[in-house]
Amino acid sequence: MKCSTTVIEGFLKIRNSAFILSTHLYEIGEPLKQYPNIIFNYFETAVTDDQLVFNYQLKEGISNDRLGYLILKNEGVVKMLQQL
């Protein structure tokens, strides 16, 4: 988290530019809200029958989704790790 925050704060020093960053670290949003030139957006995701469903509509704010375990499960990683 500290690494990502440091990089973003460094980018803030570069004037007349735009950066698009994506992260699963939702915790970094709160300390970065102090910067008026940062805009937070996310893509809404739903889960239907253990499958991710995307509507590809950009929403304002920070996502509250916690989908990492479901992705690992659907990709067979959880099963693989259980078989070790």
CORMOKA-V491679 format. One record per pair of residues at least 4 apart in sequence whose ideal C-beta (glycine too) atoms are under 7 Angstrom apart, sorted by sequence separation. I is the first residue (numbers start at 1). J is the second residue. If there is no record, write none. Layout:
{{I/J} {I/J}}
//
This chain:
{{1/5} {2/6} {3/7} {4/8} {5/9} {6/10} {7/11} {8/12} {28/32} {29/33} {47/51} {67/71} {68/72} {69/73} {70/74} {71/75} {76/80} {77/81} {78/82} {79/83} {23/28} {47/52} {48/53} {72/77} {73/78} {32/38} {47/53} {72/78} {45/52} {46/53} {11/19} {45/54} {29/40} {43/54} {44/55} {8/21} {43/56} {44/57} {43/58} {44/59} {52/67} {41/58} {42/59} {41/59} {4/23} {41/60} {42/61} {42/62} {45/65} {50/70} {4/25} {40/61} {42/63} {40/62} {45/67} {5/28} {12/35} {47/70} {1/25} {4/28} {8/32} {50/74} {12/37} {1/27} {5/31} {1/28} {5/32} {29/62} {26/62} {26/63} {24/68}}
//
